[in-house]
Amino acid sequence: MRPGMANFSKSNVPQFSMDVYQNEYLPEGGREVNAIVTVTATGGGTVGSAVAAPHLYSPGQGPSAAVAVMVDCSGSMDYPPTKMRNARDATAAAIDTLRDGVHFAVVGGTHVANEVYPGGGGLAVADATTREQAKQALRRLSAGGGTAIGTWLRLADRLLSTADVAIRHGILLTDGRNEHESPEDLKAALDACAGRFTCDARGVGTDWEVKEVTGIASALLGTADIVADPAGLAADFTRMMETAMGKEVADVALRLWTPVGTTVKFVKQVAPTVEELTGRRTEAGPRAGDYPTGSWGDESRDYHVCVEVPAADLGREMLAARVSLVVPESDGSVGNLGAQGLVRAVWTDDMAASTSINPQVAHYTGQAELAQVIQQGLDLRKAGDIDGATAKLGRAVQLAGVSGNADTAKLLAKVVDVVDAAAGTVRLKAKVEEADEMTLETRSTKTVRVKK
């Protein structure tokens, strides 16, 4: 249980609701049950002071928060020289977006992590004076040194843990590969920070490693993106900080209860991005497990739950799974957010009923496959397997068209020439801009919502 956890009551968090979309009918001998669970939080931003933990809330301003901005200051940030200036300007724009009362710090990252502001191992509290001081401190940032992102994350964690707040968030910017520590060191840092704060990660330019940046965001339940042109950083940092300021409740977990004899095959977020959660389960009592979802503001997300149930006779009906939402309380117990969804299984000899695929399930199965074949296609392309890459990226074009994922279709069209989208017939482009390929890879997990 991390320090400063709010004791949430329904009066001080958004209202959560849950809808389940599935075809509950199984044929004789059928065992696999699929459901899409839509979770929606509304009414955030209108909260008053908390009943149970008033020190964690600012009346009328939502929960207290702490933010650490980690800025790459390695030597490569000097090429071109405008890159470092853009990073300073973007960090200043993010600081301007902090609401009064939010705790914050700026970390400069090279092969070591340095406190840029406020220093002294702590956080500043945002107001007109501290914002100005922080922006003055940013002017002293210069490029030089290597890249060891794990050290940046560990310093951010230490600083964020000094504040007794409800929401802890990081923003991380890098322009290069993590060359000055081992992959094991970075993974150890991510494991240490997971569940302690969420973090958005951005790669600027084209000299960084997509899987590193997306891996950081995934491990810390944040967003990842490319800012190919450093001139776009300020707008991107402002958007990220606005989103962070809109978060109302941290550490929400999807709790899945299943009856005896039932096996959970997978749990994954499928909108707004594909995020595998199966391996992140923590046991929560008999036949129940919690899957982390991070911090929530006013938003809606979709999850795909797949369970295997014991075979039953025709006409039988059973509860295959019960889904709820929980948050940790300050006393170490768990509070229930009130939303609940039921996943059912009914065995029938009606072939039409048992063979039809629920449209939500079909849509998101396709979106998950789309993310996967893009990754596979780009990896094969890098390995020089032209035929394999063409087949995978052709399938991606086909899936993007069927599901109406226009953004991904546009990104694919910069990497392949589309001959026949419906058939998935494509040719790899002879010359592809590095930024276009990296954008496709970074955004491959972004999905479109199913049309209800």
N, C-alpha and C positions, 0 to 999 in steps of 0.2 A: 504494500500500500504506500503510495508516494506521499510526501508531505503536502499539506495544504489542500487536501481533497474536500470539496464541498459536500455537505450533507444535504443532498438534493431532495427537495419536496416538490410536489407538482406545481406549487405556486411560483417557482422561480426558474423553471425550464420551459422550453417550447413544448407544446402538446404533440406527442408522437402518435401516429396512427399506422396501421399495418393492413395491407391487402394481400391475399394469396390467390395466385392464378395457376390453375393446374387442370389436367384431365385426371380425375381420381379413378377412372375405370380401368381395370386391368383384365387381360384375358386369363383363362384358366392356366395356372402355373406361372403367371406373371409376377415378378418380384420387384422391379425397379420403379420407383415413384419419383417424379420430377415436379418441382414447383418453383415459380418465380414469386418472391416475397418483396413487395414494394413497401418501403418504410419512408414515411413523410413526417417532417418536423415543421410545425407552423407556430406562429405567435412569438418567435424569438425576437429580441430587441425591444420587447414591451414589458420586460420584467421589472419588478421593483426590488427592494432589498430582500435578501433571503431570510427565511424564518430561522433556519437551523444554524446558518453560518454567515451572519451578517458581515463579518470581516472579509468575506470573499466576494462581496458584491458592492458595486457603487450604485446607489439609488438612481433609477431611471437610466443607467448606463450599461446595464448588463453585468456579467461577471467580471471580476478582476482578471487581469491577464499579464503575462510576461512574454516578451519577444526578444530573441537574439538574432541579429543579422550577421551572417558570416560571409565576408568578402574575400575572394581570392586576391592575394597580393604577390603571387609568385612572379618570377622574372618575365614570363611570357605575357603578363598583363600589359607590358610596355610595347607589345607589337600588335597592331599599331598603337602609338601613344594615346590616341583618343579612347582606347578601350578602358584604361584606368580612370580617365576622366568621366566616361559614361557610367562606370561602376560607382564612382563617388556621387555623381548626380542622382543615380537611381537609389542609392542608399539614403541620400538626403530626402528624396521624394517619399520614400517609405517612412522615414522618421516624421515627416510632415503629416502623414496619414494616421499616425498613432493618436488615439483619443487621449485626452487628459487623464492622468492617473494610472496609465499603463506603465508597468516596469519594463525597461529595455536596456540592451547593451549592444555594442558593435564589436565584432571580433575580426581581426585581420589574420588571414590564413596563409602561411607558407609551409615549409617543412616543420614549422612549429606554429602554435597558435598564440596570438597576442591580444591583450585587451586594448582596444582602441579608445573606447569610451564606455562607462565612466572611469574604469580602472579600479584598483583596490579590491578586486574579487567580488564585486557586487553589481547591482543594477541601479540605474537612474529611474526616476519617476517622471513621466512625460508632462511637461508644461512648456510655456513659451521659452523660459530660460534654458531648460535642459535640452530642448530641441536645438536651440541656437548653439549651445556649447558642443553638442554632438556634431553639428555640421561644421563647426570650426575644427574639431578634432579630425574629421574626414579629410580636410585639406592637407593634413600631414601624411596621408597614406601614399606610399610609393611602392613601386614594383621591384622585387628582388628576392631570390630564394627559390625553394622547391615547393612541392605539393604533398602534404600528408593530411588528408581530409579527416581521418579518424581523430587527430589531435584537435581539430577545430570543433568537432562534434562533442568531444569530451569536455572541452572548456565551456562550450555553450550549455551543456548539461549542468556543470558545476554552478555556473552563473544563474541559470534559470531556477535551480533548486534552492537558491537563497531567498526566494520570494514565496510568501504564503498566498498563493493565487489559485484560481479555478482552472485557467487555461494557460498552457505553456506551448510556445510555438517557435520554430526556427525557420529562417530563410537562408538558403545556402547558394552562393554563386561561385562557379568554377569555370575556368577557360581551358583547363588542361587535364592530362591523365594523372592519376594518383601514383606518381612514380617514386615517392620518397618514403613509402611504407608498404608493407606486404599486403596482399589481399586479405590475409588472415587478420592482420592488425585492424584493417577497416571493418571487417566483419565483426570482430570482437567489440569494437567501438559501437557499431550499430546494435549489437545484441545488448550492450550495456545501456544504450539510450532508449531502446524500444519500450514503449509504454510510459516513458517519463516525459517526452514531449513529441509533438508532431513536427514535421519539417517538410517544407517545399524546397525542391532543388531545381536549379536552372543551369544549363550549359550555355555559355556565350561563345560565339564564333564557331569554329568547326574542328578544333584540335583536342576536344575532350572525348571521353569514351561513353557512348550512350548507355551501355549496360551498367556502368558505374553510377551514373546520375539517376537513372530510373530505379536502380537497386536501392539507393539511399532513400528516395522518396517512398518506395514501396515498403521498405523496412520500417519507416517512421510515419507511415499512413498519411503522406502528403502528396502533392502533385509534382510532376516533372514536366519540363518543357525545354525547347531550344529557343534561344534568342540569337538567331544567326547574325543579325546586324546589331552591334552594341548600341546603336542609336535608339533601339526599341526597349532598352532596359528600364528606363524610368517609368514608362507606361506600364510595363509588366510588373515591376516592383510595387507600384501603386495599387494595381488590381489585386496582387497577392496580399498586401497588407489590409486592404479593404475587406477581403474575404476573411482574413484572420480576425479582424476586429468584429466580424459578424458572428463568430462562433459563440455559442451560449452554454454548451455543456460538453465536457471532455470525457474521454474514457468510456464511451458507450460500447457495450458488447451485445452481440446477437447471441442469445442463449437458445440452444437447441436441445430439447428433451425428446428422446426416442424410447419406445417400449422395448421390453425384453425380446431378444432375437432379431432386432433391427440393427443394421449397420449403416453408418453415415459414409456414403461414397465420396461426396465432396460438398463443400460450401464455398461459393465464390461470389464476390461482388461482380455484377455485369453491367451496371450503369451508375455513374457516368463513365467509368472506365472498368476494364476487366482486371480484377485483383484476386489472386488465389488466396483463400483464407484457411483451407483445409488443415494445413500443417501448423497453424497458429492456435489451434484449439487448446484451451486449458480446462481441465476437468472441473466440474461445478456440482459435485454431488452425484448420487446414483443416476446413471444413464443420461446425465446432462453435461453439456460442454459450452464454453463461452468462446466466441470468435470476435476479435477486436475490430472496431470500426472507426476509432479515433474521435475527433471532435465534430460537433454538429451545430449549424446555425439553422436558418430557414432553408430547407432543401429536401430533396427526395432522391433516394437511391434504390436500386433494384439488386436483389440477391438471388442466385440460383442454388437451390437446395436439392440434393439427390440422395435418396436413402434406399436401401435394399431391405424389403420386409420378408418375413417368412411366408411361403406359399400357403394359400388358404382355399377352401372350397368355394364353388360358385355361390353367389348370394351373400357371402360374408362381407362384413365391413369393419375396418379398423382405423384407429388414429395412428398414422404413420410417424408423425412428428408434431411437436408443439414449439412454436417460435415465440420468443418474447425479447424484450430489451431491458438490460440492467446497467446500473452504474454503481461504482464503489461509493460507500458512505464514509464519513470521516472516522467512524468508530471501527472500521475494518469489515463491517457487514456489507451487504449488497442491497441497493434499492431497485425496485421494479418501476419502469417508466409507464406501465399501464397498457401498452399496446401488446396485442397477442394475435397470432395467426395459427390456424390449424391446417395440417396437411393430412389428407385422408386417402385411404385405399379401399376400393370397392371391386370385388371380383364379379364379372358378368360374362354371359355367353353371347351378348350383343356385340357382334364383330365391329359394327360401325362405331359404337361407343368406345370400345377398347382400343381401336387402332387409330383414332383421330388424335393428332398431336395438338396440344394447346398452342394457340398462336404466339403467346408470350414466350413459352418455353422454346418453340421453334426459332423465333427471332433471336433470342439471346444465345442459343446453341450456335447459331450461325455467326453471331458477333464474336463469340469466344474463338470459334474456328478462324475467323478473319484475322484476329490479332495473332493467332498462332502461325498461320501460313505466311503472313507478312514477315514475321521474325525468321521463320525457316527459309523463306525465299531470299531474304537479304543475306543471311548467313551463307547460303549456298552460292550466291553471287560473289561474295567476298572470297569464297574458297575456290572459285573458278569453275563451278559446276553449272554451266549455262543452261543445260536441258532441265536439270532439277529446279533451278531458280525460276526458269520460264514457266514450268508447270505450277509451282507454288504461287507465284505472283499472278498467274492467269486465274487460278482459283480465287485469289484475293479480289481481283477485279470483278469476277462473277458474284461473289458474296456481297461485295460493297454495293453492286447494282441492285441485287435482289432486296437487300435490307434498306435501301435508300440512304446509305451512309455516304452522302455527297462529298463531305470533307475528305474522307479517306480515299474516295475515288479520284479526287483532284490530285492528292499527293501521289497516288499510284501512277497517274498519267505523266508525272514528271520523271518516272523511273522506267516505265515501259510504254511502248506504242501499242495502243489498244486496237486490235483488228476487229474483234467481235466480243463485246462485253458480256452478252448473254451466254455465249458459249465458253467464255473465259479464254479466248484466243488472243495471245499477246506476243510481242517481240521485245526483248530487252533493248533499251536504248544503248547505242554504242558509247555515248558520252553522257554522263550524269553528273550534275553539280553535287559536290559533297554535301552542301547544306540541304539539298532536296532529299538525298538519301537518308541523312541523319534526322530530318524532320519526320519523314515517313516512319522510321524506326521508333523515334521518341513518342510519336502520337499514335502508334499502331494499336494501343489498348483503349483509345477513346471510342466510345460506342454511341449509337443513337438510340433514343428511347423508342420502344415499340409504340405504334399508333394505337391508342386504346379504342 
